[in-house]
Amino acid sequence: MKKVFLAAALLCAGFASTTFADPAVGSKAPALTLADANGKTQSLADHKGKYVVLEWVNLGCPFVVKHYDSGNMQAAQKAAIDKGAVWLSVCSSANGKQGNLTADEWKKAVADKKINATAVLLDPKGTAGKAYGAKTTPHMFIVNPEGVLIYKGAIDDKPSTDKADIAGARNYVSAALGEAMAGKPVSTPATPPYGCSVKY
Amino acid sequence: MPKSIRLFLTALFLPLSVFAFGDEPAHVRPTLISEARSIAPGQPFWVAVRLKMDDQWHTYWKNPGDSGAPTRITWKLPAGFTAGAIQWPLPQRIELPPLVSFGYEGDISLLVQITPPTGLKPGDKIELAALVEWLECKEICIPGEGTVSAAVTAAAQPENDPALGEFFSKARAQLPIEAGEWTFTASEGDAFIRLTATKPAWLKETIAAASFFPDENGIFTYTAAAWRADGETYSVDLMKSDLSTATITRVSGVLVSRDGWRGAGSERAIRVDASVSGQAGAPAQRSTNGLLTALAFSFLGGLILNLMPCVLPVLSIKVLSLIGSSSASSTERYRNAGAYVAGVMVAFWTLAGALLAFRAGGEQLGWGFQLQSPPVIAALASLFFLISLNLFGVFEVGVSLTRYGGGKGEGPGASFSSGLLATIVATPCTAPFMGSALGFALTQPAWAAIAIFTSLGLGMATPFALLALSPGLLKYLPKPGAWMESMKQGLGFFLAATVVWLAWVLGRQAGAESIIVLMAALLLQSVGAWIFGKWADLSKPVATRAIAIVLTILFAGGGVAAAVFLTKGTPPAAEGGAGVSGWEPFSDARVAELRAAGKPVFVDFGAAWCLTCQVNERVALGTAAAAAKFKEKGVVTLKADWTSRDPAITAALARLGRSGVPTYVLYPSDPGAPGKVLPEILTPTILAQALDQMK
């Protein structure tokens, strides 16, 4: 009988690890603790008091490539950091799946592509991705200094893989960050994200 | 440059015109096909951008869903030419949890209408070209692009390529039809919008299942929504997405069903454009009426099982042995009773699991398990017929399993295995009930199937559990006797009645002849059952049993196969083909002759490969009501069969300004009056109105 209960308990635990959250804008942002590409452990709580932008990334996905090859993502990262925010790029690709890179490979990619994020966090188990409900790459979240989620969704309003679309697109992230930092309410707090599926 | 070198260079560079950004060659090959080979100034014509996708690779619909990007076409046309919007064929759901996308696999065509300028010079050669950009995904996504082109000639009169008639007809059948006589309304609930559909009065078939694909992303979430039927209306609750804060005023998109919106086998997609008004009640519970009845019957069936010859005599002995020694406390009895019930349930759930696995495997193979499909009805009728023969005593099933008697010992473990084994031991008697539950459960969603088996198991286990809990009830138990055998046989008649009902349903779906086919099949099956009963039981020598089993498989198996494969049949309504009651073959001479005589004429231009034509004939033209209406108005009906693209018919179509099928023209009795071309999608109402407004 004991064995049956143990088996049932394990099954439930296994089930819990696969559940996919969907935090609402205005609620407390889920906790995040991951190792970055330099081996240092970073958590969301470390950056309390600052705006944190979370960017789900997969350098093999053509939608992400569109923003990185054009320099658009790097520019957005620099602009946010210059304004005092923290930018964390998170990779939730599972081991062996597209986008998954080792810490060393990430260090190399950061240098090659001139990535301006504060840190690149490695999430091969997908726990952070599932806690936030990250479905696509790119998928963007903004957390305010009090730890509340104020934006979730797409990076801009042109869901395509075409670099030419970036110029005319409205960047939701910089808009939301600008409004929040100016003390105004975020006009577009949630949008449907676009991109490739996160390779859990 | 010599021709051979030119050819060589073309071959060399051709692959480069289609490529994907990635390490691999493109998994999608686009081509441009023009329906018209000659185009006239100002006269629009259709082209198809055909996408051939490698196995398991897909591209996306105009709303790609949670991930992906729609295919884009950038036209490179000569001056003055304009291209319309892409007409998207019906999409399918691509589920990679937690994401749901909308797109295509295999071979599809995106139809676009192109309008040439009015100043087009006949005789000019025109090159139509386009840059097609798409996202091809299997597990990873790769953007792809290719340039496609097709050549047409300008002429005074437009002319379609008859060889492409079938290709374009099939492509058009994939497009969503207009709502027509279906009415769609939408009402608002708390977290959802309820889309309600009311079917036209003349449509007899039901829509078993349908999925909604919204035109725009971000308004609704894409988790599967249950399609509920309530008499003549259907509804589906679309959950609002928290990404959109604006009020939803319209529901626009496409509903795609399994069977078709004008009856079985008809076009599968229909456009929905409804404004949201009014309040909807709480999200409706899944339509449980039918299921509650099924569950009640399953429970009852389970209870009745305890009265069967192989269960009842043993029941009281089992109870007494399980409550065992006089030292058993009430807690122990509860535990033992619970463990026994658990054992019975596990046996039933295993069977339910096996059933679902079988069905899932079958669905992979493309088998359908809907009650709208004649082979499924025939299979169910065969199953119930065989079970009734078993109840009558023609043959026995599972007797060898009675060797595995109940477990020994006391305690919860022994009770559990006892429950498990009791179910197995009772198989000769439970098989009929399990079989019926099985047959019904095959057509239901997974959770319903499990519920049915749970109910059956509970019905069987409950009396035992009750008796174990209070053994005093034992004195109320009926005494075993010959009456049990009579009761078992009597139950066989109930199942036989079910077979009669199923035969009636089959007749409605596949015509009266299919009932005869079914009866012949059941006859074969009864021969097999008789052989099995007489010569395959345990008391006969192995050799006899072996031969008997082979013969049983031949007869019974052949019978079931005949039932399933020979009842595909055509529905009762007449086909309206040439030679079939009232429809003459078409010829220009005959039309002229009839018109000169002052008779109204109706011509149906169709082809065997044209789905819309077949559906129109079944739904609107071939019905008894239509035949009566034609007779009443004195209209002579002619059928033009364009299956082999007869040039005389092609010419007749061209004179009507048409170049494809279906085409329907009604000539009034006045020989001088022009004929009226009816819409391509016919309904009984449209036909009746046209005939009434004639003359």
Interface residues (C-beta under 8 A of the other chain):
Chain A: M1 F20 D22 A24 V25 G60 C61 P62 F63 Q98 G133 K135 T136 G153 P159 S160 T161 D162 P189 A190 T191 P192 Y194 G195 C196 S197 K199
Chain B: F21 P64 D66 S67 G68 A69 R72 L96 P97 P98 L99 E133 L135 C137 E139 I140 C141 I142 P143 N217 G218 S241 D242 L243 S244 T245 P412 G413
